[in-house]
């Protein structure tokens, strides 16, 4: 009979249990998922069942992980995402969350740049852990991204970006995400990419502080190659600080706009 094992079709004899299928196709598997739910090893397998056979703590091979991800995205979409190179300028609250989202969907290559280190106050909204305090953010984020998807290529630059080094660092990119806190750095990044990097899109952010309405954060097209996520007015100030939920909403907008550009849905 025909079933699916880890998103691939397989022909097996009738009357087998989950344990017997696991012994044939994934010896040592100790987590058996049947049609979306954990199941007992003695459960009988039926025609058309979907199985996931997992060895707890074992990293899937690249080919297997790609097949599993492609099944969620559809193969054509996943192939285009895997072929893309995206730059992220600044890996604080916005940039680290954008990087995590893009790594989870299998973007082929990320180029991340930041000069800063992880501080205790960063943990209220940034994608780092308490044992990474004091580490350079690009190094800590690269480690975290490898734990999410070790097959995404991550290139790190521990550097303060400026008009001279930005075009060189992000030269391989078709899209650069602006993820700075300071207005002058935001302007520098946007102006440099649009003026010096022909054809490269910028996905920027403006207005995401505090805990205002979710739906006031939008993505708008500000120029032919420039998109801006946020409400354009909410800035960090006493009583209206940067907080994980709203920063994550804006970062989600940025990451999704990156995907839309890659897939031609501008």
FENLIN-V370645 format. One line per field, one symbol per residue. ss: DSSP state (a for helix, b for strand, c for the rest). psi: psi as a letter, one per 40 degrees, with the letter a starting at -180 (. if undefined). Layout:
ss = ???
psi = ???
//
This chain:
ss = cbbbbccbbbbcccccbaaaaaaaacccccbbbbccbbcccccbcccccbbbbbcccccccaaaaaaaaaaaacaaaaaaaaccbbbbbcccaaaaaaaaaaaaccccbbbbbcccbccaaaaacccccaaacccbaaaaaaaaaaaaccccbbbbbccccccccaaaacccccbbbbccccaaaaaaaaaaaaaaccccbbbbbccccccccaaacbbbbbbccbbbbbccccccbccbcccaaaaaaaaaaaaaaaaaaacccc
psi = ihihhfeiiihiiieiiddddddddghehehhhhfeihiidehihiheihihhhhhehhiidddddddddddeiddddddddeihhihhhfbddddddddddddefhdhhhhhieiihidedeeeifiideeheihddddddddddddgeehhhhihgihiiddeddddedeiehhhhfidhdddddddddddddeghehihhiihgeiafahdeehihihdidfhihiaeedhihihegahidddddddddddddddddddeff.
//
